[in-house]
Amino acid sequence: MTTPIKPLADRVVAVREVAATKTASGIYLPDNAKEKPMIAKVLAIGPDVKGIKVGDRIVYKDYPLTELKIDGTEYLIVKEEDVLATV
């Protein structure tokens, strides 16, 4: 998947993974009970990003990020310092 967004400096562009629709025990969750996942797939990286590469799955801080919707796809723009881990 390509992205229409070109990140600058130490920014990462990612797409949030789909929220789980049922629990481990098999109970289906209604839309309002689903939490936004904190894991996303990296689609593009800025020139100053060192420890992350395109295709990585990342865990990120929820607060200091920018959400942008283009052509029906919701992109996340996250600073490299706000990425907590790769999965």
DSSP file (Angstrom, degrees, kcal/mol; ACC not computed):
  #  RESIDUE AA STRUCTURE BP1 BP2  ACC     N-H-->O    O-->H-N    N-H-->O    O-->H-N    TCO  KAPPA ALPHA  PHI   PSI    X-CA   Y-CA   Z-CA
    1    1 A M              0   0    0      0, 0.0     2,-0.2     0, 0.0     0, 0.0   0.000 360.0 360.0 360.0 128.4    0.0    0.0    0.0
    2    2 A T        -     0   0    0      2,-0.0    42,-0.1    42,-0.0    41,-0.0  -0.604 360.0-137.8 -96.7 163.3    1.4    3.4   -1.0
    3    3 A T        -     0   0    0     -2,-0.2    10,-0.0    40,-0.2     0, 0.0  -0.947  13.0-144.8-124.0 142.2    0.6    6.6    0.8
    4    4 A P  S    S+     0   0    0      0, 0.0     2,-0.5     0, 0.0    -1,-0.1   0.451  82.5  87.1 -79.6   1.5   -0.2   10.1   -0.6
    5    5 A I        -     0   0    0      2,-0.0    -2,-0.1     8,-0.0     8,-0.1  -0.878  61.2-161.8-106.8 129.4    1.6   11.5    2.5
    6    6 A K        -     0   0    0     -2,-0.5    40,-0.1    38,-0.0     2,-0.0  -0.926  21.2-140.6-108.8 108.3    5.3   12.1    2.5
    7    7 A P        -     0   0    0      0, 0.0     2,-0.3     0, 0.0    38,-0.1  -0.340  12.3-144.0 -70.9 148.6    6.5   12.5    6.1
    8    8 A L    >   -     0   0    0     38,-0.2     3,-1.7    39,-0.1    38,-0.2  -0.723  55.4 -19.7-107.2 159.4    9.2   15.0    7.0
    9    9 A A  T 3  S-     0   0    0     -2,-0.3    39,-2.2     1,-0.2    40,-0.5  -0.160 129.4 -11.9  50.1-121.2   12.0   14.9    9.5
   10   10 A D  T 3  S+     0   0    0     38,-0.2    70,-2.6    37,-0.1    -1,-0.2  -0.074 101.3 125.8-103.9  33.5   11.4   12.2   12.2
   11   11 A R  E <   -A   79   0A   0     -3,-1.7    35,-2.3    68,-0.2     2,-0.4  -0.632  43.3-156.0 -95.3 151.9    7.8   11.5   11.4
   12   12 A V  E     -AB  78  45A   0     66,-2.7    66,-2.6    -2,-0.2     2,-0.5  -0.986   5.9-148.9-125.2 134.0    6.2    8.1   10.6
   13   13 A V  E     +AB  77  44A   0     31,-2.7    30,-3.1    -2,-0.4    31,-1.7  -0.913  31.0 161.2-103.5 129.5    3.0    7.5    8.5
   14   14 A A  E     -AB  76  42A   0     62,-2.4    62,-3.1    -2,-0.5     2,-0.5  -0.916  36.0-128.8-142.9 164.8    1.1    4.5    9.6
   15   15 A V  E     -AB  75  41A   0     26,-2.1    26,-2.6    -2,-0.3    60,-0.1  -0.985  32.3-118.6-120.2 129.0   -2.4    2.9    9.3
   16   16 A R  E     - B   0  40A   0     58,-0.6    24,-0.3    -2,-0.5    58,-0.1  -0.346  31.2-113.5 -64.6 140.8   -4.1    1.7   12.5
   17   17 A E        -     0   0    0     22,-2.4     2,-0.1     1,-0.1    22,-0.1  -0.373  40.8 -89.4 -71.6 156.9   -4.9   -2.1   12.6
   18   18 A V        -     0   0    0      1,-0.1    -1,-0.1    18,-0.1     3,-0.1  -0.441  45.2-112.7 -69.5 136.5   -8.5   -3.1   12.6
   19   19 A A        -     0   0    0     -2,-0.1    -1,-0.1     1,-0.1    17,-0.1  -0.368  37.9 -95.9 -68.8 148.0  -10.1   -3.5   16.0
   20   20 A A        -     0   0    0     15,-0.2    -1,-0.1     1,-0.1    15,-0.1  -0.385  27.9-160.4 -63.9 138.9  -11.0   -6.9   17.3
   21   21 A T  S    S+     0   0    0      1,-0.2     8,-3.0    -3,-0.1     2,-0.3   0.580  73.0  28.0 -99.3 -12.2  -14.7   -7.8   16.6
   22   22 A K  B    S-F   28   0B   0      6,-0.3     6,-0.3     2,-0.0    -1,-0.2  -0.994  79.5-113.5-146.7 156.4  -14.9  -10.6   19.2
   23   23 A T    >   -     0   0    0      4,-2.8     3,-1.6    -2,-0.3    -2,-0.1  -0.206  39.7 -98.6 -79.0 172.6  -13.2  -11.6   22.4
   24   24 A A  T 3  S+     0   0    0      1,-0.3    -1,-0.1     2,-0.1    -2,-0.0   0.792 125.0  55.6 -62.7 -28.2  -11.0  -14.6   23.0
   25   25 A S  T 3  S-     0   0    0      2,-0.1    -1,-0.3     1,-0.0    -2,-0.0   0.470 124.6-101.9 -85.8  -1.1  -14.0  -16.4   24.4
   26   26 A G  S <  S+     0   0    0     -3,-1.6     2,-0.4     1,-0.3    -2,-0.1   0.537  72.2 142.7  99.1   6.7  -16.1  -15.8   21.2
   27   27 A I        -     0   0    0      1,-0.0    -4,-2.8     0, 0.0    -1,-0.3  -0.702  48.2-129.5 -84.2 128.5  -18.3  -12.9   22.3
   28   28 A Y  B     -F   22   0B   0     -2,-0.4    -6,-0.3    -6,-0.3    -7,-0.1  -0.588  19.4-138.3 -79.6 137.1  -18.9  -10.4   19.6
   29   29 A L        -     0   0    0     -8,-3.0     2,-0.1    -2,-0.3     5,-0.1  -0.775  10.7-127.0 -97.5 136.0  -18.3   -6.8   20.5
   30   30 A P    >>  -     0   0    0      0, 0.0     3,-1.6     0, 0.0     4,-0.6  -0.403  32.5-105.8 -72.1 159.7  -20.6   -3.9   19.5
   31   31 A D  G >4 S+     0   0    0      1,-0.3     3,-0.9     2,-0.2    -2,-0.0   0.852 118.6  54.9 -56.5 -38.4  -18.9   -1.0   17.7
   32   32 A N  G 34 S+     0   0    0      1,-0.2    -1,-0.3     3,-0.0    -3,-0.0   0.632 104.9  54.5 -74.9 -10.5  -19.2    1.3   20.7
   33   33 A A  G <4 S+     0   0    0     -3,-1.6     2,-0.3     2,-0.1    -1,-0.2   0.537  85.4 103.1 -95.6  -9.0  -17.4   -1.2   23.0
   34   34 A K    <<  -     0   0    0     -3,-0.9     2,-0.3    -4,-0.6   -13,-0.1  -0.547  63.6-142.1 -78.8 137.9  -14.3   -1.5   20.8
   35   35 A E        -     0   0    0     -2,-0.3   -15,-0.2   -15,-0.1    -2,-0.1  -0.713  27.3-104.2 -92.5 149.1  -11.1    0.3   21.8
   36   36 A K        -     0   0    0     -2,-0.3   -18,-0.1   -17,-0.1    -1,-0.0  -0.581  43.6-116.0 -69.7 130.0   -8.9    1.8   19.2
   37   37 A P        -     0   0    0      0, 0.0    -1,-0.1     0, 0.0   -18,-0.1  -0.361  11.1-146.7 -68.4 149.7   -5.9   -0.4   18.7
   38   38 A M  S    S+     0   0    0    -22,-0.1    22,-1.5    -3,-0.0     2,-0.4   0.132  74.3  89.2-100.3  17.0   -2.5    1.0   19.7
   39   39 A I  E     + C   0  59A   0     20,-0.2   -22,-2.4   -22,-0.1     2,-0.3  -0.947  52.2 171.9-117.9 137.5   -0.8   -1.0   16.9
   40   40 A A  E     -BC  16  58A   0     18,-2.1    18,-3.0    -2,-0.4     2,-0.5  -0.959  31.7-118.3-141.8 158.4   -0.3    0.3   13.4
   41   41 A K  E     -BC  15  57A   0    -26,-2.6   -26,-2.1    -2,-0.3     2,-0.3  -0.863  32.1-123.8-100.2 130.1    1.5   -0.7   10.2
   42   42 A V  E     +B   14   0A   0     14,-3.0    13,-2.1    -2,-0.5   -28,-0.3  -0.574  32.7 170.7 -77.5 127.9    4.2    1.7    8.9
   43   43 A L  E     +     0   0A   0    -30,-3.1     2,-0.3     1,-0.4   -29,-0.2   0.696  66.3   5.6-106.4 -29.1    3.7    2.9    5.4
   44   44 A A  E     -B   13   0A   0    -31,-1.7   -31,-2.7   -42,-0.1    -1,-0.4  -0.991  60.0-155.8-154.9 152.0    6.3    5.7    5.1
   45   45 A I  E     -B   12   0A   0     -2,-0.3   -33,-0.2   -33,-0.2   -36,-0.1  -0.958  21.9-116.0-131.2 150.9    9.1    7.2    7.1
   46   46 A G    >   -     0   0    0    -35,-2.3     3,-1.4    -2,-0.3   -38,-0.2  -0.305  36.6-102.6 -76.6 167.2   10.8   10.6    7.1
   47   47 A P  T 3  S+     0   0    0      0, 0.0   -37,-0.1     0, 0.0    -1,-0.1   0.708 118.2  53.0 -66.4 -20.7   14.5   11.0    6.2
   48   48 A D  T 3  S+     0   0    0    -39,-2.2     2,-0.4   -37,-0.1   -38,-0.2   0.389  78.7 114.7 -96.7   4.0   15.6   11.4    9.9
   49   49 A V    <   +     0   0    0     -3,-1.4   -38,-0.1   -40,-0.5    -4,-0.1  -0.605  34.5 170.3 -78.3 130.3   14.0    8.1   11.2
   50   50 A K        +     0   0    0     -2,-0.4    -1,-0.2   -40,-0.1   -40,-0.0   0.829  65.2  39.4-107.7 -44.3   16.6    5.7   12.3
   51   51 A G  S    S+     0   0    0      2,-0.0     2,-0.4    29,-0.0    -2,-0.1   0.348 103.5  66.3 -99.2   7.2   15.0    2.7   14.2
   52   52 A I        -     0   0    0      4,-0.0     2,-0.3     6,-0.0    28,-0.0  -0.958  57.5-167.5-130.0 144.9   11.9    2.0   12.1
   53   53 A K    >   -     0   0    0     -2,-0.4     3,-2.0    -9,-0.0   -11,-0.2  -0.899  38.3 -82.0-128.8 161.9   11.4    0.8    8.6
   54   54 A V  T 3  S+     0   0    0     -2,-0.3   -11,-0.2     1,-0.2     3,-0.1  -0.366 115.9  31.1 -60.1 134.4    8.5    0.6    6.2
   55   55 A G  T 3  S+     0   0    0    -13,-2.1    -1,-0.2     1,-0.4   -12,-0.1   0.162  87.4 129.8 100.0 -16.9    6.4   -2.5    6.9
   56   56 A D    <   -     0   0    0     -3,-2.0   -14,-3.0   -15,-0.1     2,-0.5  -0.340  56.6-131.7 -66.0 151.2    7.1   -2.6   10.6
   57   57 A R  E     -C   41   0A   0    -16,-0.2    30,-3.2    -3,-0.1     2,-0.3  -0.932  32.2-164.9-101.4 129.0    4.2   -2.9   13.1
   58   58 A I  E     -CD  40  86A   0    -18,-3.0   -18,-2.1    -2,-0.5     2,-0.5  -0.837  23.9-143.5-120.4 152.3    4.5   -0.3   15.8
   59   59 A V  E     -CD  39  85A   0     26,-2.8    25,-2.6    -2,-0.3    26,-1.4  -0.958  35.6-177.7-106.5 130.8    3.0    0.4   19.2
   60   60 A Y  E     - D   0  83A   0    -22,-1.5    23,-0.2    -2,-0.5     2,-0.2  -0.864  33.2 -95.1-132.5 160.9    2.6    4.2   19.7
   61   61 A K        -     0   0    0     21,-2.3    21,-0.1    -2,-0.3     0, 0.0  -0.534  32.3-142.9 -70.3 140.7    1.5    6.7   22.3
   62   62 A D  S    S+     0   0    0     -2,-0.2     3,-0.3     1,-0.1    -1,-0.1   0.823  83.8  54.0 -78.3 -31.8   -2.2    7.6   21.8
   63   63 A Y  S    S+     0   0    0      1,-0.2     2,-2.5     3,-0.0    -1,-0.1   0.994  97.4  50.4 -77.3 -62.5   -2.1   11.3   22.6
   64   64 A P  S    S+     0   0    0      0, 0.0    15,-0.5     0, 0.0     2,-0.3  -0.345  87.0 106.2 -83.4  69.3    0.5   13.2   20.5
   65   65 A L  E     -E   78   0A   0     -2,-2.5     2,-0.5    -3,-0.3    13,-0.2  -0.940  62.2-128.5-136.6 162.2   -0.4   12.0   17.1
   66   66 A T  E     -E   77   0A   0     11,-2.2    11,-2.7    -2,-0.3     2,-0.4  -0.946  16.5-156.9-113.3 128.8   -2.1   13.5   14.0
   67   67 A E  E     +E   76   0A   0     -2,-0.5     2,-0.4     9,-0.2     9,-0.2  -0.891  14.3 179.3-104.8 134.8   -5.0   11.6   12.3
   68   68 A L  E     -E   75   0A   0      7,-2.6     7,-3.5    -2,-0.4     2,-0.6  -0.993  16.0-152.6-139.6 127.5   -5.7   12.4    8.7
   69   69 A K  E     +E   74   0A   0     -2,-0.4     2,-0.4     5,-0.2     5,-0.2  -0.896  19.7 170.7-106.8 121.0   -8.3   10.9    6.5
   70   70 A I  E >   -E   73   0A   0      3,-2.5     3,-2.1    -2,-0.6    -2,-0.1  -0.995  70.0 -15.1-131.0 125.6   -7.6   10.8    2.7
   71   71 A D  T 3  S-     0   0    0     -2,-0.4    -1,-0.1     1,-0.3     3,-0.1   0.840 128.5 -52.4  51.6  39.1   -9.8    8.9    0.2
   72   72 A G  T 3  S+     0   0    0      1,-0.2     2,-0.5     0, 0.0    -1,-0.3   0.411 114.9 112.8  83.0  -2.8  -11.5    6.9    3.0
   73   73 A T  E <   - E   0  70A   0     -3,-2.1    -3,-2.5   -58,-0.0     2,-0.7  -0.895  60.4-141.1-106.1 132.0   -8.2    5.7    4.6
   74   74 A E  E     - E   0  69A   0     -2,-0.5   -58,-0.6    -5,-0.2     2,-0.3  -0.821  21.6-167.8 -95.8 114.6   -7.3    7.0    8.1
   75   75 A Y  E     -AE  15  68A   0     -7,-3.5    -7,-2.6    -2,-0.7     2,-0.4  -0.717   9.7-146.9 -99.7 149.9   -3.6    7.7    8.3
   76   76 A L  E     -AE  14  67A   0    -62,-3.1   -62,-2.4    -2,-0.3     2,-0.6  -0.950   2.9-159.0-113.5 136.3   -1.6    8.4   11.5
   77   77 A I  E     +AE  13  66A   0    -11,-2.7   -11,-2.2    -2,-0.4     2,-0.4  -0.971  22.0 175.1-115.6 117.3    1.4   10.7   11.6
   78   78 A V  E     -AE  12  65A   0    -66,-2.6   -66,-2.7    -2,-0.6     2,-0.2  -0.942  31.6-119.8-126.4 139.6    3.6    9.9   14.6
   79   79 A K  E >   -A   11   0A   0    -15,-0.5     3,-1.4    -2,-0.4     4,-0.3  -0.503  29.1-120.6 -70.8 147.1    6.9   11.3   15.8
   80   80 A E  G >  S+     0   0    0    -70,-2.6     3,-1.5     1,-0.3    -1,-0.1   0.870 113.4  58.8 -58.2 -36.5    9.6    8.6   16.0
   81   81 A E  G 3  S+     0   0    0      1,-0.3    -1,-0.3   -71,-0.2   -70,-0.1   0.702 100.1  57.9 -67.8 -17.6   10.0    9.4   19.8
   82   82 A D  G <  S+     0   0    0     -3,-1.4   -21,-2.3   -18,-0.1     2,-0.6   0.435  81.5  99.3 -92.0  -0.5    6.3    8.6   20.3
   83   83 A V  E <   -D   60   0A   0     -3,-1.5   -23,-0.3    -4,-0.3     3,-0.1  -0.784  53.9-171.7 -84.0 122.4    6.8    5.1   19.0
   84   84 A L  E     -     0   0A   0    -25,-2.6     2,-0.3    -2,-0.6   -24,-0.2   0.826  57.4 -23.7 -87.0 -33.8    7.1    2.8   22.0
   85   85 A A  E     -D   59   0A   0    -26,-1.4   -26,-2.8     0, 0.0     2,-0.4  -0.985  53.9-114.2-167.1 164.1    8.1   -0.5   20.3
   86   86 A T  E      D   58   0A   0     -2,-0.3   -28,-0.3   -28,-0.2   -30,-0.0  -0.870 360.0 360.0-106.3 149.1    8.0   -2.6   17.2
   87   87 A V              0   0    0    -30,-3.2   -29,-0.1    -2,-0.4    -1,-0.1   0.373 360.0 360.0-114.7 360.0    6.0   -5.8   17.1
